[in-house]
Amino acid sequence: MDTEKISEIAERIDENVNEKMKLSNLHDLETKMHKDPLDEANKYLCKKDVYELFKYLTANLVLKKPKDPIGSLIEQLKEIEQSEQKK
């Protein structure tokens, strides 16, 4: 696995997400008085590192281009789960 390429792809994904989050932040300013479901969802996803997980999975998928992307994602998630259980 080429870590440099994964990092490069992950950076591009991150830039894309950051742009979308800027738009989300504008929306947040407009709805400060109310709890915004989009804001709450974003906070949860950040807190649980879901964005980082998706970024990693997507970068690997784009780099490897497996014939069975769903199967590949499942395998990656199983590997991540196993490594988390060892901690």
VENWOQUI-V152196 format. One record per backbone hydrogen bond with DSSP energy under -0.5 kcal/mol. CO is the residue of the C=O (numbers start at 0). NH is the residue of the N-H. Records with the same first field share a line. If there is no record, write none. Layout:
BEGIN
CO=NH, NH
END
This chain:
BEGIN
0=2
1=5
2=6
3=7
4=8
5=9
6=10
7=11
8=12
9=13
10=14
11=15
12=16
13=17
14=18
15=19
16=20
17=21
18=22
19=23
20=24
21=25
22=26
23=27
24=28
25=29
26=30
27=30
28=31
30=33
33=35
34=36
35=39
36=40
37=41
38=42
39=43
40=44
41=45
42=46
43=47
44=49, 50
45=48
48=52
49=53
50=54
51=55
52=56
53=57
54=58
55=59
56=60
57=61
58=62
59=63
60=64
66=68
67=71
68=72
69=73
70=74
71=75
72=76
73=77
74=78
75=79
76=80
77=81
78=82
79=83
80=84
81=85
82=86
83=86
END
